Amino acid sequence: MNQKKNGNALALLPIGVFLVIFIGAGVLSRDFYTMPAIVGFLIALMVAFMQNRRVRFADKMTIISKGIGEENIVTMCLIFLAAGAFSGTIKAAGGVESTVNLGLSIMPASIAVMGLFIIGCFISISMGTSVGTITAMAPIGVGIAEKTGISLPVCMGAIVCGAMFGDNLSMISDTTIAAVRTQGCEMKDKFKENFLIVLPAAVITAVIFFFLAGGNAGNMDKDLEYQFIKVVPYLVVLIGALIGINVFVVLIVGTVLAAIVGVGTGAFALGEMFQKMGEGVTSMYDITVISIIVAAIVALVKEYGGIEFILNLIKKNIKGARGGEFGISLLVFLVDCCTANNTVAIVMAGPIAKEISEEFDVSPRRSASLLDIFASVGQGMIPYGAQLLTAASLAGLSPVQIMPYLFYPILMGISAVLFILFRRR
C-alpha cells in the first residue's frame, strides 16, 4: 500500500512498451500497418500482468474487471457499436455519397477540408462528445478525400481537430462537467475563460487547413449526383447533435431513418436491412476490443501506483502562481497520456489540481480551464486514444498517419502556455 501511495515509476512500463513496439515497428519498417494496435496493446497488457508479483493473478483479474466496467468505458463502447450500426446502414443506403456530393456541389474543393474542421467544431460543441463527432463525420471525410483527391489523413485530421474543439468547450461534455465540479466554479465562467484561450488556436487551424488542402486539391470528379432524401438521415443526426439530443438517441434515430430510406429507394431489400446494420456494427469490433484492453492496462497501471507517481512528482516541483498553473497543466496532460481518457484524467488529477490552485492562488475557473485544455491536448494527440483510433479505424488508416495534421491540439497547447506566461495577474 505504501508503494502505491508514494507512486511507482515502473508501473508506467506497459505504456512505454506499447509506444516503443507500435511506433518503433512502424518507423523501422516504414509501414505503420506492420504492428496492429491490438497486438501492441495485448503485449502491453501481458507486461502489466507480469509486474507486481505481490498481487495475485486472481486479484489482478478483479482489478481489470472493475476498470473495464467503469461507466465511461461501457458508454464509449456502446457509442462505438451504435455509431457502427448508423454508419453501415447509411453507407449501404447511399447516404454518404449523396451527402458528400451535395456538400461539394455547394462548396469548392479548396475549402472542403476547412469546412470539415468548422462543421466538426459545431457538432462536437453541441454533442459534447469527440468520439461521437468523429464517428458521424468520418464517412463524409473519406468521401471528400475520394472526390477531391485531397489526402485522406488531412481530411481525418481536420475532423479530429474539430471534434477536440467541442470536447474541450461543450457545456454537456463530460470533461467540462468534471473540470467544473472538481474545481468548484461556474460552468459559464469556465467557458468564458476557456474560449478566450482556444479561439486563436481554432482560427489559425482553420486557416492552415484552407491553405494546406486548397493547394493540394486535385481534379474533382464532376459527377456529383445526389438524392436529397438520402441526405436526410445525416441531417437528422447533425441537427440532433447541434441541439443537444443524447448521442444514443441521435444515432438510433439516424439508423432507423437510414434503413427506411435504403429500403424505400431500393438501395437494399427489406431482408438485407439488418445485415447492413450488422456489417456496420462488426466494423467497430476492433476499436471496441482495443478500448476494453486499454481500460484493463490503465486499471493495473493505476493499481501499481503509476498515476500516483506522476501526481506526486508534479506536486513536489511547483513554485509560485505561474508554476502552479504549469503544474496543473503538466499534471493532467501526463495523467491523460497514461489513462488515454481525458475525462478520467480530469477526475483523477482534479483533487490535486484543486490543492495546487488553493495553495498558489490560481482561480477555480482558470484551473478548470487548464485541466480541460491540457487533457484535450493529450487526448487529441496520443495514437492510442479513442479519438485517433476511431478516426483511423473508420478511414482504414494508421493513427500515426493522421498525427502530422493534428494542428488544433498542438496550437491549443501553445496558446494556453502563452496565456500562462503573459497574462496579467
Salt bridges, closest charged atoms under 4 A:
ASP59 OD2 - ARG56 NE 3.24
GLU97 OE2 - LYS147 NZ 3.49
GLU193 OE1 - ARG365 NE 3.23
GLU193 OE2 - ARG366 NE 3.43
GLU193 OE2 - ARG423 NH1 2.88
ASP221 OD2 - LYS147 NZ 3.83
GLU303 OE1 - LYS4 NZ 3.45
GLU325 OE2 - ARG366 NH1 2.83
GLU325 OE2 - ARG425 NH1 2.80
GLU355 OE1 - LYS315 NZ 2.32
GLU358 OE2 - LYS354 NZ 3.81
ASP372 OD2 - LYS190 NZ 2.63
